[in-house]
Amino acid sequence: MNKRKKQNDSQYTFASYSLRTKIIIVGVLISVGLLLFHAVTHFSGPARNAFLKITYSPQSGYAFVIQSPGSVKGMKSGAGISGSHSGINPTLYLNKGFPEAIHMINEDPTHSKHNFNVDEFNIHTNDIGYFQSQIVNFTPDKSGTFTYYCKNHPEMKGTVIVT
Ligand SMILES: [Cu+2]
Protein backbone atom coordinates (compact mmCIF):
# COMPACT_ATOMS: atom_id res chain seq x y z
CA MET A 1 0.00 0.00 0.00
CA ASN A 2 2.78 2.37 0.97
CA LYS A 3 4.71 1.58 -2.17
CA ARG A 4 1.70 2.33 -4.35
CA LYS A 5 1.15 5.70 -2.65
CA LYS A 6 4.75 6.71 -3.26
CA GLN A 7 4.44 5.85 -6.93
CA ASN A 8 1.35 8.00 -7.21
CA ASP A 9 3.06 10.90 -5.44
CA SER A 10 5.91 10.86 -7.91
CA GLN A 11 3.45 11.37 -10.73
CA TYR A 12 2.49 14.85 -9.53
CA THR A 13 4.80 16.65 -11.93
CA PHE A 14 4.06 19.98 -13.62
CA ALA A 15 2.99 18.16 -16.79
CA SER A 16 0.32 16.25 -14.89
CA TYR A 17 -1.51 19.41 -13.75
CA SER A 18 -4.63 20.60 -15.51
CA LEU A 19 -4.35 23.53 -17.90
CA ARG A 20 -6.17 25.76 -15.41
CA THR A 21 -3.69 24.88 -12.63
CA LYS A 22 -0.74 25.45 -14.98
CA ILE A 23 -2.08 28.90 -15.90
CA ILE A 24 -2.47 29.77 -12.20
CA ILE A 25 1.05 28.56 -11.37
CA VAL A 26 2.60 30.49 -14.28
CA GLY A 27 0.59 33.57 -13.33
CA VAL A 28 1.78 33.43 -9.72
CA LEU A 29 5.40 32.95 -10.85
CA ILE A 30 5.19 35.93 -13.21
CA SER A 31 3.66 38.09 -10.45
CA VAL A 32 6.38 37.13 -7.97
CA GLY A 33 9.01 37.79 -10.64
CA LEU A 34 7.60 41.24 -11.39
CA LEU A 35 7.49 42.08 -7.68
CA LEU A 36 11.13 41.02 -7.24
CA PHE A 37 12.16 42.97 -10.35
CA HIS A 38 10.39 46.05 -8.99
CA ALA A 39 12.04 45.64 -5.60
CA VAL A 40 15.51 45.26 -7.09
CA THR A 41 15.24 48.11 -9.59
CA HIS A 42 13.83 50.47 -6.97
CA PHE A 43 16.26 49.51 -4.25
CA SER A 44 18.43 52.57 -4.80
CA GLY A 45 15.39 54.86 -4.82
CA PRO A 46 14.88 57.96 -6.91
CA ALA A 47 17.61 60.59 -7.06
CA ARG A 48 17.70 62.67 -3.92
CA ASN A 49 18.24 66.38 -4.00
CA ALA A 50 20.54 68.68 -2.08
CA PHE A 51 20.31 72.43 -2.58
CA LEU A 52 23.32 74.71 -2.18
CA LYS A 53 23.36 78.44 -2.71
CA ILE A 54 26.65 80.12 -3.51
CA THR A 55 26.89 83.47 -1.82
CA TYR A 56 29.14 86.02 -0.21
CA SER A 57 29.07 87.86 3.07
CA PRO A 58 31.73 90.13 4.57
CA GLN A 59 31.88 87.91 7.67
CA SER A 60 32.36 84.53 6.04
CA GLY A 61 33.57 85.46 2.59
CA TYR A 62 32.52 83.30 -0.32
CA ALA A 63 30.58 80.24 0.75
CA PHE A 64 28.24 77.42 -0.11
CA VAL A 65 25.10 77.75 2.00
CA ILE A 66 22.36 75.24 2.75
CA GLN A 67 19.09 75.76 0.99
CA SER A 68 16.86 73.58 3.11
CA PRO A 69 14.43 71.60 0.97
CA GLY A 70 12.49 70.76 4.13
CA SER A 71 9.95 73.50 3.61
CA VAL A 72 9.17 72.35 0.08
CA LYS A 73 6.48 69.72 0.07
CA GLY A 74 7.64 66.39 -1.25
CA MET A 75 11.31 67.27 -1.03
CA LYS A 76 11.97 66.20 2.53
CA SER A 77 13.83 63.07 1.49
CA GLY A 78 16.72 65.15 0.21
CA ALA A 79 20.33 64.25 0.80
CA GLY A 80 21.32 64.86 4.38
CA ILE A 81 23.03 68.19 4.76
CA SER A 82 24.10 69.87 7.93
CA GLY A 83 26.30 72.77 8.76
CA SER A 84 27.22 74.90 11.69
CA HIS A 85 27.67 78.66 11.39
CA SER A 86 24.32 79.30 9.71
CA GLY A 87 24.67 76.46 7.26
CA ILE A 88 27.86 77.77 5.68
CA ASN A 89 29.84 75.17 3.74
CA PRO A 90 27.60 72.39 5.07
CA THR A 91 28.58 68.77 5.43
CA LEU A 92 26.86 66.61 2.82
CA TYR A 93 25.77 63.20 4.09
CA LEU A 94 25.30 60.82 1.18
CA ASN A 95 24.69 57.10 0.89
CA LYS A 96 26.83 54.81 -1.21
CA GLY A 97 24.90 53.55 -4.21
CA PHE A 98 22.17 56.21 -3.94
CA PRO A 99 21.86 58.64 -6.84
CA GLU A 100 22.25 62.24 -5.75
CA ALA A 101 21.43 65.52 -7.41
CA ILE A 102 23.26 68.51 -5.96
CA HIS A 103 21.62 71.71 -7.12
CA MET A 104 23.73 74.84 -7.02
CA ILE A 105 22.73 78.38 -7.72
CA ASN A 106 25.14 81.27 -7.76
CA GLU A 107 23.56 84.16 -5.88
CA ASP A 108 26.88 85.77 -5.06
CA PRO A 109 26.23 89.53 -4.91
CA THR A 110 29.82 90.21 -6.02
CA HIS A 111 29.02 88.39 -9.29
CA SER A 112 32.08 86.18 -8.99
CA LYS A 113 32.23 82.86 -10.78
CA HIS A 114 32.31 79.65 -8.77
CA ASN A 115 32.61 75.94 -9.37
CA PHE A 116 32.05 72.72 -7.44
CA ASN A 117 34.54 69.86 -7.25
CA VAL A 118 34.93 66.52 -5.52
CA ASP A 119 38.13 64.94 -6.79
CA GLU A 120 37.39 61.39 -5.62
CA PHE A 121 34.16 61.26 -7.63
CA ASN A 122 35.62 63.09 -10.61
CA ILE A 123 33.15 65.95 -10.14
CA HIS A 124 34.35 69.19 -11.70
CA THR A 125 31.80 71.73 -12.83
CA ASN A 126 32.56 74.64 -15.11
CA ASP A 127 32.47 78.11 -13.67
CA ILE A 128 28.93 79.02 -12.68
CA GLY A 129 28.17 82.69 -13.29
CA TYR A 130 25.94 85.01 -11.34
CA PHE A 131 22.40 83.68 -11.13
CA GLN A 132 23.31 80.62 -13.14
CA SER A 133 22.62 77.23 -11.69
CA GLN A 134 23.92 73.74 -12.20
CA ILE A 135 22.86 70.30 -11.10
CA VAL A 136 25.53 67.72 -10.38
CA ASN A 137 24.15 64.19 -10.71
CA PHE A 138 26.21 61.34 -9.42
CA THR A 139 26.03 58.11 -7.46
CA PRO A 140 28.73 57.73 -4.79
CA ASP A 141 30.44 54.40 -5.46
CA LYS A 142 32.66 54.40 -2.38
CA SER A 143 32.24 55.34 1.23
CA GLY A 144 34.49 57.64 3.18
CA THR A 145 35.08 61.29 3.98
CA PHE A 146 35.88 63.61 1.10
CA THR A 147 36.21 67.32 0.43
CA TYR A 148 34.19 69.49 -1.89
CA TYR A 149 35.61 72.81 -2.90
CA CYS A 150 35.60 75.73 -5.30
CA LYS A 151 38.84 76.13 -7.27
CA ASN A 152 38.50 79.90 -7.33
CA HIS A 153 38.10 80.50 -3.60
CA PRO A 154 40.06 78.41 -1.08
CA GLU A 155 37.64 79.25 1.74
CA MET A 156 34.79 77.57 -0.16
CA LYS A 157 35.20 73.99 0.96
CA GLY A 158 33.28 71.46 2.97
CA THR A 159 32.99 67.80 3.75
CA VAL A 160 31.20 65.00 1.95
CA ILE A 161 30.56 61.93 4.11
CA VAL A 162 29.46 58.81 2.27
CA THR A 163 28.25 55.86 4.33
CU1 LIG B 1 34.02 80.15 -5.51
Boltz pocket constraint, residues with backbone or C-beta under 6 A from the ligand:
constraints:
  - pocket:
      binder: B
      contacts: [[A, 62], [A, 113], [A, 114], [A, 115], [A, 150], [A, 151], [A, 152], [A, 153], [A, 156]]
      max_distance: 6.0
